[in-house]
Amino acid sequence: MATPHQEDERQKILNSPPVGTWALMLIVGAGMVLAWLFLYYGVFLPRGAVH
Amino acid sequence: MHIDPLEKKWLYVVFGMVGLFLGAIFLSALISGIHPPSNVETIDSARLHLSKEFAEDNLGVKIQPDGTIRVTMVAGRYGFFPRHITLPADTPITFRWASIDVLHGVHMPMTNMSTMVVPGYVAEVSTEFPKPGDYPMLCNEYCGTGHDFMWSKVTVVDKQTWERQHPTTKGGES
């Protein structure tokens, strides 16, 4: 059974902003964008346009 | 419909990324004139040897009067003919292929050159090769038991070397 102290801690965590998720969102999003931009502008386009 | 605020943020990120990617593709396609090869031209595959363009003596690399290059090749089980061609770097090149038998695919690894060669049609692709070097030209459509061995070689030389080797690059044949 949770003590009052543990309950306070739990409420504090539940009510605080999800900083870890935002950090993960930023890292994953920025990583994917950078990887895509590298493959498109750094690998695909320099190999010569096709038409 | 209720969507959790955090999930909404993930959706914004996803839509933002997709919008960015599509915008980049659309803009560069518009600026550089990039589009999928879409030549529709029919030819009798059984009579290629009698055609003007794809007869054996007319295959290979030809320099056009405007300095661009036209490459005419035939795909057939199990090879691309001619088996070895030399091309200049940084020069507009138009490839034209016809199949003598079944469906083939042409792919040059480490370049953007890739197309299908459908029997009865002439496949045409225009591109440039920025980097000199030796490139394999492989079949990437299963065409029979010898498919694994269906390849040719393309040598891309730098423009100065090409012009030294072909002093009359304005018109004439390679």
Backbone of each chain as ProteinMPNN parsed JSONL, in Angstrom:
{"seq_chain_A": "MATPHQEDERQKILNSPPVGTWALMLIVGAGMVLAWLFLYYGVFLPRGAVH", "coords_chain_A": {"N_chain_A": [[0.845, -1.199, 0.0], [0.508, 2.242, -0.821], [2.345, 4.849, 0.714], [1.562, 8.078, 2.159], [3.581, 9.813, 1.371], [4.639, 8.545, -0.89], [2.4, 8.67, -2.52], [2.167, 11.411, -2.925], [4.437, 11.825, -4.414], [3.805, 10.31, -6.659], [1.582, 11.699, -7.684], [2.834, 14.062, -8.308], [4.529, 13.322, -10.354], [2.626, 12.49, -12.243], [1.324, 14.87, -12.806], [3.248, 16.5, -13.849], [4.857, 17.988, -16.754], [5.399, 15.926, -19.701], [8.414, 15.624, -20.145], [10.405, 13.838, -20.957], [9.148, 12.407, -23.005], [8.791, 14.458, -24.845], [11.425, 15.055, -25.402], [12.218, 12.658, -26.579], [10.524, 12.712, -28.807], [11.545, 14.901, -30.147], [14.202, 14.088, -30.668], [13.849, 11.709, -32.196], [12.242, 12.699, -34.316], [13.865, 14.807, -35.395], [16.113, 13.314, -36.064], [15.131, 11.564, -38.039], [14.329, 13.404, -39.999], [16.792, 14.633, -40.62], [18.23, 12.394, -41.585], [16.69, 11.714, -43.801], [16.908, 14.072, -45.36], [19.647, 14.008, -45.853], [19.882, 11.644, -47.401], [18.315, 12.358, -49.617], [19.221, 14.938, -50.59], [21.956, 14.603, -50.367], [22.684, 12.149, -51.42], [20.82, 11.047, -53.385], [20.004, 13.195, -55.278], [22.596, 14.264, -56.131], [23.442, 12.167, -57.749], [22.481, 12.553, -60.243], [19.841, 13.857, -62.139], [16.872, 12.206, -63.257], [14.917, 11.828, -66.114]], "CA_chain_A": [[0.0, 0.0, 0.0], [1.346, 3.432, -0.958], [2.347, 5.788, 1.847], [1.216, 9.44, 1.687], [4.744, 10.396, 0.691], [4.706, 7.953, -2.235], [1.249, 9.174, -3.278], [2.535, 12.775, -3.35], [5.433, 11.673, -5.492], [3.094, 9.798, -7.833], [0.784, 12.806, -8.231], [3.764, 15.052, -8.863], [4.98, 12.785, -11.653], [1.497, 12.474, -13.175], [0.924, 16.234, -13.162], [4.346, 17.255, -14.455], [4.879, 17.818, -18.228], [6.176, 14.741, -20.117], [9.643, 16.132, -20.765], [11.102, 12.724, -21.609], [8.476, 12.117, -24.28], [9.108, 15.545, -25.779], [12.826, 14.892, -25.824], [12.22, 11.52, -27.51], [9.872, 13.2, -30.019], [12.482, 15.802, -30.822], [15.366, 13.327, -31.15], [13.412, 10.814, -33.282], [11.802, 13.528, -35.443], [15.014, 15.492, -36.007], [16.973, 12.28, -36.657], [14.532, 11.094, -39.294], [14.388, 14.497, -40.984], [18.187, 14.784, -41.065], [18.595, 11.22, -42.39], [15.992, 11.826, -45.095], [17.518, 15.164, -46.127], [20.958, 13.537, -46.315], [19.71, 10.69, -48.509], [17.729, 13.007, -50.793], [20.098, 15.983, -51.131], [23.359, 14.209, -50.313], [22.941, 10.911, -52.168], [19.958, 10.849, -54.557], [20.108, 14.25, -56.294], [23.924, 14.358, -56.752], [23.68, 11.088, -58.722], [21.986, 12.957, -61.567], [18.386, 13.811, -62.314], [16.369, 11.278, -64.275], [13.645, 12.251, -66.694]], "C_chain_A": [[0.881, 1.25, 0.0], [1.229, 4.326, 0.27], [1.971, 7.16, 1.304], [2.365, 10.087, 0.922], [4.864, 9.884, -0.757], [3.572, 8.461, -3.12], [1.523, 10.593, -3.789], [3.484, 12.729, -4.547], [4.758, 11.249, -6.805], [2.289, 10.91, -8.493], [1.676, 13.849, -8.901], [4.235, 14.61, -10.269], [3.848, 12.856, -12.677], [1.135, 13.875, -13.654], [2.033, 17.047, -13.835], [4.334, 17.048, -15.972], [5.776, 16.655, -18.627], [7.45, 15.139, -20.879], [10.384, 15.03, -21.52], [10.497, 12.396, -22.958], [8.786, 13.199, -25.304], [10.544, 15.418, -26.309], [12.932, 13.762, -26.854], [11.633, 11.944, -28.858], [10.844, 14.048, -30.839], [13.646, 15.019, -31.444], [14.974, 12.442, -32.345], [13.035, 11.624, -34.52], [12.979, 14.17, -36.152], [15.934, 14.48, -36.686], [16.428, 11.8, -37.988], [14.598, 12.162, -40.378], [15.81, 14.644, -41.519], [18.608, 13.62, -41.96], [17.954, 11.306, -43.773], [16.638, 12.91, -45.955], [18.885, 14.752, -46.663], [20.809, 12.604, -47.515], [19.196, 11.381, -49.768], [18.703, 13.999, -51.424], [21.569, 15.556, -51.189], [23.686, 12.986, -51.147], [22.131, 10.873, -53.468], [20.177, 11.927, -55.633], [21.504, 14.372, -56.906], [24.22, 13.243, -57.753], [23.124, 11.399, -60.098], [20.482, 12.791, -61.687], [18.014, 12.84, -63.43], [15.064, 11.829, -64.823], [13.456, 11.582, -68.053]], "O_chain_A": [[1.874, 1.317, 0.724], [0.136, 4.529, 0.798], [2.056, 7.382, 0.096], [2.151, 10.814, -0.048], [5.138, 10.636, -1.692], [3.755, 8.659, -4.321], [1.17, 10.942, -4.916], [3.352, 13.468, -5.523], [5.079, 11.741, -7.886], [2.306, 11.053, -9.716], [1.316, 14.436, -9.922], [4.319, 15.402, -11.207], [4.066, 13.232, -13.829], [0.686, 14.046, -14.788], [1.79, 18.147, -14.331], [3.843, 16.019, -16.435], [6.796, 16.409, -17.983], [7.532, 15.0, -22.1], [10.927, 15.269, -22.599], [11.207, 12.139, -23.929], [9.014, 12.911, -26.479], [10.822, 15.644, -27.487], [13.633, 13.882, -27.859], [12.161, 11.593, -29.914], [10.938, 13.917, -32.06], [14.025, 15.255, -32.591], [15.661, 12.419, -33.366], [13.444, 11.295, -35.633], [13.086, 14.091, -37.376], [16.474, 14.752, -37.758], [17.176, 11.646, -38.954], [14.887, 11.863, -41.537], [16.013, 14.766, -42.727], [19.267, 13.829, -42.979], [18.59, 11.009, -44.785], [16.89, 12.696, -47.141], [19.246, 15.099, -47.788], [21.51, 12.747, -48.516], [19.601, 11.024, -50.874], [18.985, 13.931, -52.62], [22.338, 16.099, -51.982], [24.835, 12.795, -51.543], [22.702, 10.685, -54.542], [20.502, 11.6, -56.774], [21.602, 14.568, -58.117], [25.164, 13.363, -58.535], [23.274, 10.602, -61.024], [19.925, 11.737, -61.38], [18.743, 12.679, -64.409], [14.199, 12.252, -64.056], [12.443, 11.804, -68.715]]}, "seq_chain_B": "MHIDPLEKKWLYVVFGMVGLFLGAIFLSALISGIHPPSNVETIDSARLHLSKEFAEDNLGVKIQPDGTIRVTMVAGRYGFFPRHITLPADTPITFRWASIDVLHGVHMPMTNMSTMVVPGYVAEVSTEFPKPGDYPMLCNEYCGTGHDFMWSKVTVVDKQTWERQHPTTKGGES", "coords_chain_B": {"N_chain_B": [[-14.249, 12.898, -31.778], [-12.04, 11.811, -29.345], [-8.726, 12.712, -28.906], [-5.7, 12.116, -27.367], [-3.785, 14.777, -26.001], [-0.986, 14.52, -26.173], [-0.672, 12.588, -28.126], [-1.693, 14.005, -30.233], [0.317, 15.851, -30.583], [2.344, 14.181, -31.553], [1.142, 13.494, -33.945], [1.192, 15.978, -35.248], [3.926, 16.274, -35.576], [4.448, 14.129, -37.319], [2.84, 14.81, -39.563], [4.049, 17.217, -40.207], [6.624, 16.358, -40.94], [6.047, 14.726, -43.177], [4.912, 16.66, -44.845], [7.14, 18.333, -45.203], [8.916, 16.578, -46.556], [7.451, 15.954, -48.901], [7.199, 18.508, -49.952], [9.897, 19.158, -50.461], [10.521, 17.223, -52.413], [8.665, 17.903, -54.409], [9.414, 20.571, -55.045], [12.134, 20.291, -55.884], [11.74, 18.569, -58.021], [10.295, 20.196, -59.679], [12.075, 22.327, -60.138], [14.421, 21.059, -61.151], [13.414, 19.56, -63.185], [12.741, 16.861, -62.826], [11.289, 13.765, -63.407], [9.395, 10.7, -63.567], [10.544, 8.349, -66.013], [8.743, 8.338, -69.043], [8.229, 7.373, -71.633], [6.35, 6.507, -74.433], [6.433, 4.353, -76.885], [6.141, 2.277, -79.54], [7.458, -0.839, -80.809], [8.4, -3.47, -83.005], [9.37, -6.262, -81.524], [10.259, -8.68, -82.552], [11.4, -8.049, -84.92], [13.604, -6.474, -84.597], [16.198, -6.529, -85.583], [15.84, -5.743, -88.131], [15.063, -3.19, -87.944], [15.697, 0.354, -88.167], [16.992, 1.805, -86.132], [17.649, -0.047, -84.071], [19.116, -2.037, -85.233], [21.964, -4.236, -85.418], [24.348, -2.943, -86.268], [23.864, -0.327, -85.674], [23.813, 0.039, -82.978], [24.864, 1.346, -79.772], [26.965, 4.118, -78.682], [26.202, 7.402, -79.54], [27.036, 10.644, -80.63], [25.192, 13.516, -80.468], [24.253, 16.327, -82.595], [23.948, 18.573, -80.898], [25.71, 18.117, -78.865], [24.867, 16.427, -76.872], [24.45, 13.03, -75.707], [23.458, 9.988, -77.182], [22.414, 6.78, -76.429], [21.983, 3.683, -77.751], [20.601, 0.606, -77.079], [20.218, -2.956, -76.906], [18.33, -5.277, -75.104], [18.564, -8.609, -74.198], [18.042, -12.092, -73.563], [21.048, -13.448, -72.509], [22.0, -10.668, -71.758], [23.119, -7.236, -72.182], [23.368, -5.329, -75.062], [25.454, -3.117, -76.881], [28.107, -4.894, -75.073], [29.885, -3.438, -73.584], [30.194, -0.065, -72.878], [31.409, 3.3, -73.258], [31.141, 6.379, -71.635], [30.759, 9.991, -71.265], [31.289, 11.97, -68.277], [29.096, 14.243, -66.525], [27.419, 15.032, -68.659], [24.528, 15.397, -70.641], [22.724, 12.474, -71.174], [20.941, 10.254, -73.187], [19.333, 7.281, -72.912], [18.247, 4.602, -74.914], [16.338, 1.748, -75.077], [15.517, -1.516, -76.296], [13.762, -4.563, -76.055], [14.656, -7.819, -77.035], [13.409, -10.13, -76.536], [12.047, -11.085, -73.807], [10.555, -9.552, -70.828], [12.737, -7.232, -69.366], [14.864, -5.628, -66.914], [16.665, -2.63, -66.342], [19.372, -1.668, -64.492], [21.622, 0.472, -62.915], [23.757, 0.242, -60.429], [24.596, 2.549, -57.802], [23.956, 4.749, -59.254], [21.255, 6.795, -60.569], [20.045, 5.536, -62.614], [17.615, 3.571, -63.871], [15.293, 1.395, -65.222], [12.481, -0.282, -66.785], [12.474, -2.681, -69.412], [10.271, -3.266, -71.686], [8.965, -5.771, -73.75], [8.172, -4.921, -77.086], [8.008, -2.251, -76.683], [9.805, 0.892, -76.678], [12.147, 1.769, -74.346], [12.982, 4.749, -72.755], [15.3, 6.834, -71.193], [16.59, 9.735, -69.702], [19.551, 11.066, -68.378], [22.339, 12.055, -66.256], [25.77, 11.356, -65.526], [27.495, 12.104, -62.784], [29.878, 11.222, -61.582], [32.963, 9.919, -62.581], [33.919, 6.538, -63.449], [33.742, 2.909, -63.2], [30.81, 1.225, -63.931], [28.46, -1.316, -63.261], [25.918, -2.683, -65.379], [22.928, -3.947, -64.746], [20.479, -6.587, -65.018], [17.347, -6.3, -63.588], [14.935, -7.568, -63.552], [13.454, -10.639, -63.27], [14.352, -12.858, -65.779], [14.832, -15.345, -66.714], [16.701, -18.486, -66.589], [19.337, -17.663, -66.792], [19.429, -15.172, -65.733], [20.858, -14.115, -63.532], [23.343, -13.713, -64.588], [23.178, -11.703, -66.348], [24.477, -8.941, -67.421], [26.158, -5.831, -68.185], [28.892, -3.594, -68.895], [29.574, -0.268, -67.956], [31.618, 2.386, -68.623], [32.431, 5.386, -67.22], [33.951, 8.287, -68.13], [35.919, 11.219, -67.297], [34.981, 14.514, -68.4], [36.987, 15.94, -69.795], [38.782, 13.947, -70.597], [37.083, 12.51, -72.285], [36.606, 14.429, -74.286], [39.152, 14.653, -75.322], [39.435, 12.116, -76.377], [37.439, 12.133, -78.239], [37.599, 14.227, -80.485], [35.87, 15.478, -82.268], [33.379, 16.298, -80.986], [31.147, 17.723, -81.502], [28.749, 16.669, -83.226], [28.744, 13.771, -85.4], [29.926, 10.381, -84.864], [30.488, 8.191, -82.078]], "CA_chain_B": [[-13.302, 11.844, -31.371], [-11.045, 12.339, -28.423], [-7.328, 12.321, -29.12], [-4.855, 12.581, -26.279], [-2.952, 15.914, -26.453], [0.372, 14.091, -26.527], [-0.766, 11.919, -29.43], [-1.879, 15.075, -31.224], [1.648, 16.42, -30.869], [3.027, 13.216, -32.434], [0.541, 13.622, -35.279], [1.713, 17.209, -35.851], [5.301, 15.984, -36.001], [4.389, 13.254, -38.509], [2.331, 15.585, -40.708], [5.087, 18.196, -40.551], [7.696, 15.661, -41.665], [5.55, 14.325, -44.508], [4.8, 17.898, -45.632], [8.502, 18.771, -45.558], [9.473, 15.666, -47.568], [6.738, 16.134, -50.168], [7.558, 19.84, -50.454], [11.256, 19.083, -51.015], [10.455, 16.442, -53.656], [7.915, 18.676, -55.4], [10.203, 21.726, -55.466], [13.309, 19.894, -56.668], [11.246, 18.021, -59.286], [9.886, 21.342, -60.504], [13.254, 23.128, -60.508], [15.376, 20.279, -61.949], [12.73, 18.814, -64.246], [12.816, 15.413, -62.559], [10.026, 13.037, -63.429], [9.623, 9.315, -63.975], [10.595, 8.15, -67.461], [7.372, 8.024, -69.476], [8.203, 7.31, -73.096], [5.482, 5.47, -74.989], [6.821, 4.215, -78.29], [6.078, 0.836, -79.781], [8.397, -1.394, -81.783], [8.207, -4.912, -83.183], [10.555, -6.903, -80.926], [10.713, -9.812, -83.369], [12.051, -7.542, -86.136], [14.557, -5.423, -84.201], [17.387, -6.568, -86.452], [15.495, -5.097, -89.397], [14.721, -1.784, -87.699], [16.806, 1.25, -88.481], [17.716, 2.236, -84.939], [18.121, -1.132, -83.211], [19.902, -3.03, -85.968], [23.227, -4.445, -84.703], [25.367, -1.963, -86.645], [23.518, 1.02, -85.2], [23.774, 0.09, -81.517], [26.023, 1.958, -79.117], [26.971, 5.519, -78.256], [26.254, 8.372, -80.65], [27.056, 12.038, -80.191], [24.218, 14.312, -81.207], [24.793, 17.632, -83.016], [23.963, 19.553, -79.8], [26.693, 17.702, -77.859], [24.331, 15.41, -75.97], [24.794, 11.652, -76.095], [22.35, 9.041, -77.283], [22.893, 5.401, -76.352], [20.961, 2.732, -78.197], [21.003, -0.728, -76.64], [19.231, -4.025, -76.965], [18.373, -6.222, -73.994], [18.115, -9.931, -74.621], [18.581, -13.114, -72.675], [21.227, -12.875, -71.194], [22.991, -9.605, -71.829], [22.78, -5.968, -72.826], [24.281, -5.182, -76.191], [26.806, -3.661, -76.726], [28.439, -5.373, -73.731], [30.682, -2.431, -72.866], [30.145, 1.262, -73.501], [32.115, 4.363, -72.535], [30.348, 7.608, -71.671], [31.386, 11.096, -70.528], [30.616, 12.451, -67.063], [28.505, 15.594, -66.583], [26.884, 15.285, -70.002], [23.19, 14.794, -70.788], [22.752, 11.2, -71.91], [19.628, 9.623, -73.364], [19.398, 5.847, -73.199], [17.067, 4.001, -75.545], [16.453, 0.295, -75.068], [14.427, -2.371, -76.756], [13.982, -5.966, -75.687], [14.547, -8.716, -78.183], [12.632, -11.311, -76.18], [11.091, -10.992, -72.695], [10.679, -8.363, -69.98], [14.002, -7.051, -68.656], [15.007, -4.378, -66.165], [18.035, -2.122, -66.417], [19.714, -0.943, -63.271], [23.047, 0.749, -62.719], [23.957, 0.564, -59.021], [25.311, 3.783, -57.463], [23.443, 5.838, -60.086], [19.789, 6.799, -60.552], [19.588, 4.933, -63.862], [16.859, 2.343, -63.669], [14.02, 1.366, -65.952], [12.082, -1.592, -67.294], [12.466, -2.786, -70.878], [9.099, -4.099, -71.967], [8.945, -6.171, -75.16], [7.168, -4.202, -77.884], [8.101, -0.815, -76.417], [11.148, 1.447, -76.543], [12.327, 2.444, -73.053], [13.887, 5.897, -72.913], [15.617, 7.523, -69.94], [17.662, 10.725, -69.821], [20.21, 11.333, -67.092], [23.766, 12.414, -66.315], [26.593, 10.656, -64.538], [28.449, 13.097, -62.272], [31.148, 10.66, -61.111], [33.615, 8.928, -63.446], [34.172, 5.24, -62.829], [33.155, 1.74, -63.869], [29.512, 0.864, -63.359], [27.793, -2.457, -63.893], [24.53, -2.491, -65.817], [22.365, -5.242, -64.383], [19.052, -6.843, -65.233], [16.691, -6.464, -62.283], [13.638, -8.26, -63.687], [13.803, -12.032, -63.555], [14.071, -13.092, -67.199], [15.132, -16.736, -67.081], [17.701, -19.152, -65.747], [20.622, -16.966, -66.85], [19.207, -13.791, -65.287], [21.931, -13.687, -62.626], [24.575, -13.411, -65.335], [22.856, -10.697, -67.361], [25.019, -7.627, -67.071], [27.136, -5.21, -69.072], [29.758, -2.669, -68.165], [29.57, 1.12, -68.434], [32.742, 3.162, -68.111], [32.207, 6.833, -67.295], [35.231, 9.002, -68.051], [35.668, 12.641, -67.087], [34.643, 15.205, -69.65], [38.21, 16.307, -70.513], [39.266, 12.723, -71.255], [36.144, 12.225, -73.371], [36.818, 15.379, -75.394], [40.43, 14.294, -75.95], [39.226, 10.888, -77.155], [36.472, 12.416, -79.308], [37.822, 15.642, -80.806], [34.722, 16.043, -82.992], [32.204, 16.009, -80.168], [29.973, 18.387, -82.075], [28.309, 15.918, -84.397], [29.532, 12.586, -85.686], [29.626, 9.206, -84.06], [31.533, 7.741, -81.176]], "C_chain_B": [[-12.227, 12.44, -30.471], [-9.651, 11.809, -28.785], [-6.503, 12.932, -28.0], [-3.937, 13.706, -26.782], [-1.544, 15.499, -26.886], [0.377, 13.378, -27.891], [-0.974, 12.931, -30.543], [-0.534, 15.669, -31.606], [2.435, 15.49, -31.796], [2.48, 13.319, -33.857], [1.058, 14.879, -35.986], [3.129, 16.991, -36.378], [5.292, 15.165, -37.296], [3.921, 14.035, -39.733], [3.357, 16.628, -41.16], [6.199, 17.557, -41.369], [7.239, 15.28, -43.075], [5.428, 15.546, -45.41], [6.151, 18.392, -46.095], [9.077, 17.904, -46.686], [8.787, 15.876, -48.926], [7.078, 17.488, -50.791], [8.932, 19.823, -51.104], [11.254, 18.335, -52.342], [9.787, 17.261, -54.761], [8.767, 19.83, -55.931], [11.394, 21.312, -56.334], [12.893, 19.279, -57.999], [10.89, 19.148, -60.244], [11.106, 22.094, -61.019], [14.168, 22.343, -61.459], [14.716, 19.484, -63.068], [12.814, 17.312, -64.064], [11.415, 14.816, -62.668], [10.291, 11.608, -63.874], [9.676, 9.205, -65.49], [9.228, 7.71, -67.965], [7.269, 8.02, -70.995], [7.268, 6.189, -73.553], [5.741, 5.405, -76.489], [6.865, 2.722, -78.574], [7.08, 0.424, -80.859], [8.148, -2.898, -81.87], [9.464, -5.624, -82.693], [11.11, -8.033, -81.782], [11.476, -9.347, -84.61], [13.038, -6.42, -85.807], [15.732, -5.345, -85.148], [17.122, -5.909, -87.794], [15.161, -3.61, -89.203], [15.944, -0.922, -87.956], [17.661, 1.506, -87.237], [18.356, 1.081, -84.171], [18.783, -2.271, -83.986], [21.3, -3.087, -85.347], [24.259, -3.357, -85.006], [25.093, -0.575, -86.074], [23.479, 1.133, -83.679], [24.995, 0.829, -80.981], [25.824, 3.433, -78.845], [27.077, 6.424, -79.473], [26.197, 9.778, -80.089], [26.113, 12.836, -81.085], [24.822, 15.668, -81.583], [24.846, 18.663, -81.883], [24.908, 19.159, -78.668], [26.166, 16.691, -76.858], [24.632, 14.021, -76.537], [23.528, 10.823, -76.174], [22.935, 7.634, -77.305], [21.747, 4.482, -76.751], [21.429, 1.33, -77.83], [19.847, -1.707, -76.779], [19.43, -4.927, -75.756], [17.837, -7.554, -74.482], [18.72, -10.966, -73.701], [19.928, -13.601, -73.213], [22.339, -11.849, -71.262], [22.395, -8.33, -72.384], [23.822, -5.753, -73.912], [24.261, -3.754, -76.686], [27.129, -3.993, -75.254], [29.225, -4.36, -72.923], [30.573, -1.102, -73.602], [30.907, 2.252, -72.622], [31.354, 5.664, -72.736], [31.074, 8.719, -70.927], [30.598, 11.451, -69.264], [30.041, 13.839, -67.343], [27.994, 15.972, -67.973], [25.493, 14.662, -70.09], [23.236, 13.562, -71.695], [21.334, 10.649, -71.998], [19.835, 8.172, -73.75], [18.099, 5.428, -73.886], [17.287, 2.488, -75.633], [15.257, -0.352, -75.742], [14.778, -3.798, -76.36], [13.781, -6.834, -76.917], [13.679, -9.929, -77.846], [11.609, -11.033, -75.073], [11.303, -9.685, -71.922], [12.038, -8.348, -69.272], [13.939, -5.759, -67.849], [16.448, -3.933, -66.276], [18.305, -1.335, -65.157], [21.221, -0.76, -63.201], [23.242, 1.155, -61.262], [24.844, 1.794, -58.849], [24.989, 4.927, -58.43], [21.922, 5.82, -59.953], [19.2, 6.143, -61.791], [18.885, 3.606, -63.577], [15.572, 2.417, -64.478], [13.693, -0.073, -66.349], [12.138, -1.553, -68.811], [11.376, -3.795, -71.234], [9.112, -4.477, -73.448], [7.838, -5.43, -75.913], [7.205, -2.703, -77.668], [9.565, -0.384, -76.37], [11.201, 2.171, -75.195], [13.329, 3.572, -73.244], [14.052, 6.601, -71.58], [16.74, 8.517, -70.207], [18.235, 10.998, -68.442], [21.623, 11.834, -67.332], [24.496, 11.595, -65.276], [27.64, 11.637, -64.017], [29.824, 12.506, -61.952], [31.734, 9.68, -62.117], [33.86, 7.619, -62.7], [33.575, 4.126, -63.664], [31.864, 1.356, -63.161], [29.002, -0.402, -64.037], [26.401, -2.049, -64.344], [23.857, -3.843, -65.684], [20.912, -5.359, -64.8], [18.405, -7.05, -63.872], [15.246, -6.959, -62.407], [13.962, -9.701, -64.055], [13.385, -12.408, -64.978], [14.397, -14.513, -67.636], [16.272, -17.277, -66.241], [19.054, -18.442, -65.757], [20.542, -15.528, -66.363], [20.354, -13.26, -64.424], [23.189, -13.249, -63.375], [24.351, -12.338, -66.393], [23.345, -9.334, -66.904], [25.961, -7.14, -68.154], [27.94, -4.219, -68.253], [29.686, -1.282, -68.802], [30.758, 1.831, -67.79], [32.436, 4.639, -68.307], [33.552, 7.523, -67.106], [34.953, 10.488, -67.849], [35.593, 13.359, -68.433], [35.89, 15.548, -70.48], [38.762, 15.099, -71.269], [38.392, 12.39, -72.457], [36.406, 13.136, -74.572], [38.154, 15.131, -76.087], [40.241, 13.077, -76.856], [38.304, 11.12, -78.349], [36.583, 13.882, -79.689], [36.639, 16.279, -81.54], [33.447, 15.756, -82.22], [30.968, 16.735, -80.649], [29.599, 17.676, -83.356], [29.201, 14.724, -84.623], [29.192, 11.465, -84.739], [30.789, 8.852, -83.173], [32.054, 6.4, -81.652]], "O_chain_B": [[-11.595, 13.441, -30.806], [-9.449, 10.605, -28.945], [-6.601, 14.127, -27.724], [-3.374, 13.599, -27.872], [-0.984, 16.049, -27.835], [1.296, 13.542, -28.693], [-0.493, 12.745, -31.66], [-0.268, 15.954, -32.773], [3.112, 15.952, -32.714], [3.224, 13.246, -34.835], [1.331, 14.847, -37.186], [3.487, 17.449, -37.463], [6.025, 15.462, -38.24], [4.518, 13.941, -40.805], [3.508, 16.885, -42.355], [6.663, 18.124, -42.358], [7.965, 15.49, -44.047], [5.788, 15.496, -46.587], [6.304, 18.821, -47.239], [9.649, 18.42, -47.646], [9.448, 15.963, -49.96], [7.225, 17.6, -52.008], [9.122, 20.403, -52.173], [11.91, 18.76, -53.293], [10.268, 17.312, -55.893], [8.832, 20.042, -57.142], [11.637, 21.902, -57.386], [13.594, 19.436, -58.999], [11.144, 19.073, -61.446], [11.167, 22.457, -62.194], [14.639, 22.89, -62.456], [15.406, 18.8, -63.824], [12.944, 16.571, -65.038], [10.469, 15.329, -62.071], [11.317, 11.338, -64.498], [8.93, 9.896, -66.184], [8.613, 6.813, -67.388], [6.341, 8.591, -71.568], [7.391, 5.051, -73.1], [5.325, 6.277, -77.251], [7.577, 1.987, -77.889], [7.488, 1.227, -81.698], [7.726, -3.516, -80.892], [10.499, -5.597, -83.359], [12.308, -8.312, -81.739], [12.124, -10.153, -85.278], [13.279, -5.531, -86.624], [16.212, -4.262, -85.483], [18.056, -5.555, -88.514], [14.999, -2.87, -90.173], [17.076, -1.405, -87.962], [18.889, 1.434, -87.286], [19.475, 1.21, -83.676], [18.984, -3.355, -83.44], [21.771, -2.087, -84.806], [24.964, -2.9, -84.105], [25.998, 0.257, -86.002], [23.153, 2.192, -83.143], [26.024, 0.925, -81.651], [24.702, 3.936, -78.784], [27.939, 6.231, -80.331], [25.412, 10.07, -79.187], [26.236, 12.82, -82.31], [25.79, 16.11, -80.964], [25.706, 19.543, -81.903], [24.908, 19.801, -77.617], [26.939, 16.146, -76.07], [25.017, 13.875, -77.697], [22.637, 10.945, -75.334], [23.832, 7.333, -78.092], [20.674, 4.512, -76.149], [22.519, 0.911, -78.22], [18.675, -1.333, -76.77], [20.556, -5.296, -75.423], [16.778, -7.616, -75.106], [19.786, -10.749, -73.124], [19.949, -14.14, -74.319], [23.476, -12.12, -70.876], [21.316, -8.333, -72.977], [25.014, -5.973, -73.697], [23.183, -3.2, -76.902], [26.519, -3.457, -74.329], [29.228, -4.421, -71.694], [30.829, -1.025, -74.804], [31.031, 2.067, -71.411], [30.971, 6.01, -73.854], [31.907, 8.447, -70.062], [29.385, 11.25, -69.202], [30.455, 14.517, -68.283], [28.132, 17.119, -68.399], [25.296, 13.525, -69.662], [23.722, 13.614, -72.824], [20.619, 10.589, -70.998], [20.435, 7.868, -74.781], [17.007, 5.842, -73.496], [18.281, 2.018, -76.185], [14.15, 0.186, -75.755], [15.948, -4.182, -76.337], [12.874, -6.62, -77.721], [13.26, -10.667, -78.738], [10.44, -10.776, -75.36], [12.111, -8.838, -72.304], [12.434, -9.337, -68.655], [13.076, -4.91, -68.073], [17.356, -4.763, -66.302], [17.544, -0.435, -64.8], [21.991, -1.7, -63.4], [22.93, 2.287, -60.89], [25.737, 2.043, -59.659], [25.668, 5.953, -58.427], [21.363, 4.937, -59.301], [17.988, 6.187, -61.998], [19.497, 2.65, -63.103], [14.848, 3.411, -64.409], [14.538, -0.963, -66.253], [11.879, -0.517, -69.424], [11.549, -5.006, -71.096], [9.254, -3.608, -74.308], [6.709, -5.328, -75.433], [6.527, -1.955, -78.371], [10.45, -1.182, -76.063], [10.403, 3.071, -74.933], [14.396, 3.374, -73.824], [13.069, 6.926, -70.913], [17.728, 8.182, -70.861], [17.5, 11.142, -67.465], [22.047, 12.014, -68.474], [23.918, 11.189, -64.268], [28.58, 11.97, -64.739], [30.83, 13.209, -62.041], [31.076, 8.704, -62.476], [33.991, 7.601, -61.476], [32.974, 4.372, -64.71], [31.836, 1.185, -61.943], [29.105, -0.54, -65.256], [25.781, -1.166, -63.749], [24.174, -4.778, -66.419], [20.204, -4.359, -64.92], [18.86, -7.881, -63.087], [14.44, -6.792, -61.492], [14.662, -9.955, -65.036], [12.214, -12.292, -65.34], [14.251, -14.846, -68.812], [16.748, -16.626, -65.312], [19.839, -18.604, -64.822], [21.477, -14.751, -66.556], [20.77, -12.11, -64.564], [24.002, -12.494, -62.841], [25.219, -12.089, -67.23], [22.698, -8.663, -66.1], [26.493, -7.926, -68.938], [27.693, -4.032, -67.061], [29.731, -1.142, -70.025], [30.884, 1.871, -66.566], [32.208, 5.089, -69.43], [34.207, 7.373, -66.075], [33.873, 10.968, -68.192], [36.077, 12.869, -69.453], [35.865, 15.462, -71.708], [39.159, 15.209, -72.429], [38.899, 12.031, -73.52], [36.427, 12.685, -75.717], [38.287, 15.365, -77.288], [40.802, 13.007, -77.95], [38.373, 10.4, -79.345], [35.762, 14.697, -79.27], [36.43, 17.488, -81.444], [32.548, 15.072, -82.709], [29.855, 16.399, -80.245], [30.068, 18.029, -84.438], [30.309, 14.669, -84.09], [28.285, 11.581, -83.915], [31.938, 9.172, -83.476], [32.951, 5.83, -81.03]]}, "name": "protein", "num_of_chains": 2, "seq": "MATPHQEDERQKILNSPPVGTWALMLIVGAGMVLAWLFLYYGVFLPRGAVHMHIDPLEKKWLYVVFGMVGLFLGAIFLSALISGIHPPSNVETIDSARLHLSKEFAEDNLGVKIQPDGTIRVTMVAGRYGFFPRHITLPADTPITFRWASIDVLHGVHMPMTNMSTMVVPGYVAEVSTEFPKPGDYPMLCNEYCGTGHDFMWSKVTVVDKQTWERQHPTTKGGES"}
